[in-house]
Amino acid sequence: MKKLIMTIALVSSVSLLSGCASIVDGTSQKVAVQTPPVNGAQCVLENNKGKWIVNGTPGSVTVHRSEQAMAVTCQKRGYLKDVKTFESRTKPMLAGNIIFGGLIGGAIDAGDGAAYRYPALMQVPLKRN
């Protein structure tokens, strides 16, 4: 009986920890976009989870996390349009989730993007036309 209770407690704990990064940190994050040396550029951020617009740099937007890179395209009249790619990084929380929550929790966080993060600041320098 004691072994059964311990097994139930263990399974319950693992279930509660599944998708831990999703619960703790969410599947989205706020990023700031700058276009040195100018302000007022329009930027479009895009990954496999969606597309977001910053109307006037410097600015910020909340994006959906993903394992794929974020392409940031910025333009302003009088300047050359530029595209810069920002890689997604795995958050350290994923390792802890796999250790304590098992593969299920890690798979949930990887699947919904919660296991990843982008740089908090994305700079796309623009050059005069």
C-alpha positions as protocol buffer text, in pm:
chain_id: "A"
residue {
  index: 1
  type: MET
  ca { x: 0 y: 0 z: 0 }
}
residue {
  index: 2
  type: LYS
  ca { x: 282 y: 239 z: 90 }
}
residue {
  index: 3
  type: LYS
  ca { x: 450 y: 165 z: -244 }
}
residue {
  index: 4
  type: LEU
  ca { x: 124 y: 244 z: -428 }
}
residue {
  index: 5
  type: ILE
  ca { x: 89 y: 578 z: -250 }
}
residue {
  index: 6
  type: MET
  ca { x: 451 y: 668 z: -332 }
}
residue {
  index: 7
  type: THR
  ca { x: 395 y: 576 z: -697 }
}
residue {
  index: 8
  type: ILE
  ca { x: 80 y: 789 z: -716 }
}
residue {
  index: 9
  type: ALA
  ca { x: 261 y: 1080 z: -551 }
}
residue {
  index: 10
  type: LEU
  ca { x: 551 y: 1052 z: -795 }
}
residue {
  index: 11
  type: VAL
  ca { x: 326 y: 1035 z: -1101 }
}
residue {
  index: 12
  type: SER
  ca { x: 124 y: 1331 z: -974 }
}
residue {
  index: 13
  type: SER
  ca { x: 440 y: 1536 z: -920 }
}
residue {
  index: 14
  type: VAL
  ca { x: 564 y: 1462 z: -1270 }
}
residue {
  index: 15
  type: SER
  ca { x: 227 y: 1558 z: -1415 }
}
residue {
  index: 16
  type: LEU
  ca { x: 229 y: 1886 z: -1227 }
}
residue {
  index: 17
  type: LEU
  ca { x: 577 y: 1970 z: -1351 }
}
residue {
  index: 18
  type: SER
  ca { x: 497 y: 1891 z: -1714 }
}
residue {
  index: 19
  type: GLY
  ca { x: 522 y: 2205 z: -1921 }
}
residue {
  index: 20
  type: CYS
  ca { x: 689 y: 2393 z: -1637 }
}
residue {
  index: 21
  type: ALA
  ca { x: 844 y: 2664 z: -1857 }
}
residue {
  index: 22
  type: SER
  ca { x: 505 y: 2717 z: -2017 }
}
residue {
  index: 23
  type: ILE
  ca { x: 361 y: 2790 z: -1675 }
}
residue {
  index: 24
  type: VAL
  ca { x: 652 y: 2988 z: -1527 }
}
residue {
  index: 25
  type: ASP
  ca { x: 767 y: 3193 z: -1826 }
}
residue {
  index: 26
  type: GLY
  ca { x: 492 y: 3158 z: -2084 }
}
residue {
  index: 27
  type: THR
  ca { x: 512 y: 3109 z: -2458 }
}
residue {
  index: 28
  type: SER
  ca { x: 570 y: 3474 z: -2547 }
}
residue {
  index: 29
  type: GLN
  ca { x: 826 y: 3740 z: -2464 }
}
residue {
  index: 30
  type: LYS
  ca { x: 871 y: 4113 z: -2509 }
}
residue {
  index: 31
  type: VAL
  ca { x: 1156 y: 4224 z: -2736 }
}
residue {
  index: 32
  type: ALA
  ca { x: 1289 y: 4573 z: -2804 }
}
residue {
  index: 33
  type: VAL
  ca { x: 1384 y: 4678 z: -3157 }
}
residue {
  index: 34
  type: GLN
  ca { x: 1631 y: 4955 z: -3244 }
}
residue {
  index: 35
  type: THR
  ca { x: 1757 y: 5080 z: -3581 }
}
residue {
  index: 36
  type: PRO
  ca { x: 2074 y: 5275 z: -3509 }
}
residue {
  index: 37
  type: PRO
  ca { x: 2158 y: 5543 z: -3600 }
}
residue {
  index: 38
  type: VAL
  ca { x: 1798 y: 5642 z: -3685 }
}
residue {
  index: 39
  type: ASN
  ca { x: 1462 y: 5640 z: -3513 }
}
residue {
  index: 40
  type: GLY
  ca { x: 1118 y: 5605 z: -3665 }
}
residue {
  index: 41
  type: ALA
  ca { x: 1176 y: 5300 z: -3884 }
}
residue {
  index: 42
  type: GLN
  ca { x: 907 y: 5037 z: -3933 }
}
residue {
  index: 43
  type: CYS
  ca { x: 1010 y: 4680 z: -3853 }
}
residue {
  index: 44
  type: VAL
  ca { x: 839 y: 4349 z: -3916 }
}
residue {
  index: 45
  type: LEU
  ca { x: 937 y: 4054 z: -3697 }
}
residue {
  index: 46
  type: GLU
  ca { x: 851 y: 3708 z: -3827 }
}
residue {
  index: 47
  type: ASN
  ca { x: 899 y: 3345 z: -3725 }
}
residue {
  index: 48
  type: ASN
  ca { x: 701 y: 3026 z: -3783 }
}
residue {
  index: 49
  type: LYS
  ca { x: 455 y: 3128 z: -3507 }
}
residue {
  index: 50
  type: GLY
  ca { x: 351 y: 3463 z: -3654 }
}
residue {
  index: 51
  type: LYS
  ca { x: 429 y: 3817 z: -3765 }
}
residue {
  index: 52
  type: TRP
  ca { x: 455 y: 4132 z: -3550 }
}
residue {
  index: 53
  type: ILE
  ca { x: 504 y: 4498 z: -3638 }
}
residue {
  index: 54
  type: VAL
  ca { x: 692 y: 4777 z: -3462 }
}
residue {
  index: 55
  type: ASN
  ca { x: 566 y: 5109 z: -3600 }
}
residue {
  index: 56
  type: GLY
  ca { x: 847 y: 5343 z: -3513 }
}
residue {
  index: 57
  type: THR
  ca { x: 1178 y: 5251 z: -3361 }
}
residue {
  index: 58
  type: PRO
  ca { x: 1290 y: 5235 z: -3093 }
}
residue {
  index: 59
  type: GLY
  ca { x: 995 y: 5024 z: -2992 }
}
residue {
  index: 60
  type: SER
  ca { x: 895 y: 4692 z: -2846 }
}
residue {
  index: 61
  type: VAL
  ca { x: 652 y: 4414 z: -2920 }
}
residue {
  index: 62
  type: THR
  ca { x: 550 y: 4085 z: -2761 }
}
residue {
  index: 63
  type: VAL
  ca { x: 632 y: 3788 z: -2985 }
}
residue {
  index: 64
  type: HIS
  ca { x: 559 y: 3417 z: -2965 }
}
residue {
  index: 65
  type: ARG
  ca { x: 865 y: 3209 z: -2878 }
}
residue {
  index: 66
  type: SER
  ca { x: 982 y: 2941 z: -3119 }
}
residue {
  index: 67
  type: GLU
  ca { x: 1275 y: 2710 z: -3186 }
}
residue {
  index: 68
  type: GLN
  ca { x: 1319 y: 2889 z: -3519 }
}
residue {
  index: 69
  type: ALA
  ca { x: 1504 y: 3214 z: -3579 }
}
residue {
  index: 70
  type: MET
  ca { x: 1328 y: 3551 z: -3586 }
}
residue {
  index: 71
  type: ALA
  ca { x: 1369 y: 3752 z: -3908 }
}
residue {
  index: 72
  type: VAL
  ca { x: 1352 y: 4128 z: -3850 }
}
residue {
  index: 73
  type: THR
  ca { x: 1300 y: 4348 z: -4157 }
}
residue {
  index: 74
  type: CYS
  ca { x: 1333 y: 4724 z: -4104 }
}
residue {
  index: 75
  type: GLN
  ca { x: 1287 y: 5015 z: -4341 }
}
residue {
  index: 76
  type: LYS
  ca { x: 1260 y: 5391 z: -4344 }
}
residue {
  index: 77
  type: ARG
  ca { x: 1242 y: 5640 z: -4628 }
}
residue {
  index: 78
  type: GLY
  ca { x: 1592 y: 5754 z: -4723 }
}
residue {
  index: 79
  type: TYR
  ca { x: 1754 y: 5439 z: -4583 }
}
residue {
  index: 80
  type: LEU
  ca { x: 1826 y: 5096 z: -4727 }
}
residue {
  index: 81
  type: LYS
  ca { x: 1588 y: 4821 z: -4617 }
}
residue {
  index: 82
  type: ASP
  ca { x: 1770 y: 4563 z: -4407 }
}
residue {
  index: 83
  type: VAL
  ca { x: 1691 y: 4218 z: -4272 }
}
residue {
  index: 84
  type: LYS
  ca { x: 1865 y: 4065 z: -3974 }
}
residue {
  index: 85
  type: THR
  ca { x: 1808 y: 3721 z: -3826 }
}
residue {
  index: 86
  type: PHE
  ca { x: 1813 y: 3655 z: -3452 }
}
residue {
  index: 87
  type: GLU
  ca { x: 1861 y: 3298 z: -3336 }
}
residue {
  index: 88
  type: SER
  ca { x: 1642 y: 3139 z: -3074 }
}
residue {
  index: 89
  type: ARG
  ca { x: 1825 y: 2992 z: -2775 }
}
residue {
  index: 90
  type: THR
  ca { x: 1717 y: 2711 z: -2545 }
}
residue {
  index: 91
  type: LYS
  ca { x: 1646 y: 2834 z: -2194 }
}
residue {
  index: 92
  type: PRO
  ca { x: 1830 y: 2656 z: -1908 }
}
residue {
  index: 93
  type: MET
  ca { x: 1490 y: 2581 z: -1754 }
}
residue {
  index: 94
  type: LEU
  ca { x: 1436 y: 2311 z: -2020 }
}
residue {
  index: 95
  type: ALA
  ca { x: 1712 y: 2091 z: -1875 }
}
residue {
  index: 96
  type: GLY
  ca { x: 1561 y: 2115 z: -1527 }
}
residue {
  index: 97
  type: ASN
  ca { x: 1219 y: 2041 z: -1665 }
}
residue {
  index: 98
  type: ILE
  ca { x: 1344 y: 1725 z: -1836 }
}
residue {
  index: 99
  type: ILE
  ca { x: 1531 y: 1614 z: -1521 }
}
residue {
  index: 100
  type: PHE
  ca { x: 1241 y: 1675 z: -1282 }
}
residue {
  index: 101
  type: GLY
  ca { x: 940 y: 1657 z: -1512 }
}
residue {
  index: 102
  type: GLY
  ca { x: 1052 y: 1397 z: -1759 }
}
residue {
  index: 103
  type: LEU
  ca { x: 1038 y: 1401 z: -2135 }
}
residue {
  index: 104
  type: ILE
  ca { x: 670 y: 1492 z: -2137 }
}
residue {
  index: 105
  type: GLY
  ca { x: 729 y: 1832 z: -1978 }
}
residue {
  index: 106
  type: GLY
  ca { x: 1028 y: 1896 z: -2202 }
}
residue {
  index: 107
  type: ALA
  ca { x: 829 y: 1801 z: -2511 }
}
residue {
  index: 108
  type: ILE
  ca { x: 542 y: 2032 z: -2412 }
}
residue {
  index: 109
  type: ASP
  ca { x: 777 y: 2327 z: -2360 }
}
residue {
  index: 110
  type: ALA
  ca { x: 965 y: 2259 z: -2683 }
}
residue {
  index: 111
  type: GLY
  ca { x: 643 y: 2221 z: -2881 }
}
residue {
  index: 112
  type: ASP
  ca { x: 478 y: 2541 z: -2765 }
}
residue {
  index: 113
  type: GLY
  ca { x: 797 y: 2751 z: -2776 }
}
residue {
  index: 114
  type: ALA
  ca { x: 824 y: 2806 z: -2400 }
}
residue {
  index: 115
  type: ALA
  ca { x: 1165 y: 2633 z: -2394 }
}
residue {
  index: 116
  type: TYR
  ca { x: 1321 y: 2903 z: -2612 }
}
residue {
  index: 117
  type: ARG
  ca { x: 1400 y: 3272 z: -2596 }
}
residue {
  index: 118
  type: TYR
  ca { x: 1518 y: 3549 z: -2825 }
}
residue {
  index: 119
  type: PRO
  ca { x: 1757 y: 3830 z: -2738 }
}
residue {
  index: 120
  type: ALA
  ca { x: 1571 y: 4098 z: -2541 }
}
residue {
  index: 121
  type: LEU
  ca { x: 1720 y: 4367 z: -2770 }
}
residue {
  index: 122
  type: MET
  ca { x: 1725 y: 4333 z: -3149 }
}
residue {
  index: 123
  type: GLN
  ca { x: 1927 y: 4593 z: -3337 }
}
residue {
  index: 124
  type: VAL
  ca { x: 1903 y: 4633 z: -3714 }
}
residue {
  index: 125
  type: PRO
  ca { x: 2141 y: 4913 z: -3823 }
}
residue {
  index: 126
  type: LEU
  ca { x: 2015 y: 5111 z: -4123 }
}
residue {
  index: 127
  type: LYS
  ca { x: 2237 y: 5281 z: -4383 }
}
residue {
  index: 128
  type: ARG
  ca { x: 2151 y: 5590 z: -4588 }
}
residue {
  index: 129
  type: ASN
  ca { x: 2024 y: 5531 z: -4939 }
}
